[in-house]
Amino acid sequence: MRDAGSPEGLVREALPTLGALDFRLIELLFFAYREFTSDADEILERYGFGRAHHRILHFVNRDPGMTVADLLDLLRITKQSLSRVLRQLVEADLVRQEPGEADRRQRCLFPTETGRALTLELSRAQVRRIDAAMAGTRPEERAAISQFLMAMGTDREATRAWFAKKGITKDPAP
């Protein structure tokens, strides 16, 4: 809606929180993600690293020996963007690349002990926030949260394959 005294094309009215679009959920997700990543971001900053480094460390630690090709498919990033970040992790001796056993052209990624320790430090920071947010939730509420997150994140085949490989299901029970 344009105000009578406003220049052409200038909008002064805010979008409603609830209406045709649910901005409440969008903003809940936005701020939850911001806080979820902030704890790890502070740790990463000490190393001069960012979230891309974190993602690579996370998945290499969750599946040592995964190939560069598999990581590219899982993270949906370009070789160019992976190359720079991976080089930094290798130079910092957090990740090592080894040729594949069956196909020597493959590059398989393994965490070092230092890379494992950093990954655990980052994960512990995030788990503290998750545990605090989940405190007092009942099992059925946890199940609903897991179902929601799984529904939000399983559009891609690589993600579904990862969840199946790692035994990640909608049921939050260990």
Salt bridges, closest charged atoms under 4 A:
ASP3 OD2 - ARG12 NE 3.73
GLU8 OE1 - ARG2 NH1 2.43
ASP22 OD2 - ARG24 NH2 3.99
GLU35 OE2 - ARG34 NE 2.81
ASP39 OD2 - ARG129 NE 2.74
ASP41 OD2 - ARG51 NH2 2.58
ASP63 OD2 - LYS165 NZ 2.59
ASP63 OD1 - LYS166 NZ 3.86
ASP93 OD1 - ARG96 NH2 3.13
ASP103 OD1 - ARG105 NE 3.06
GLU121 OE2 - ARG46 NH2 2.80
GLU140 OE2 - ARG138 NE 2.63
GLU141 OE2 - ARG138 NH1 3.30
GLU157 OE1 - ARG160 NH2 3.08
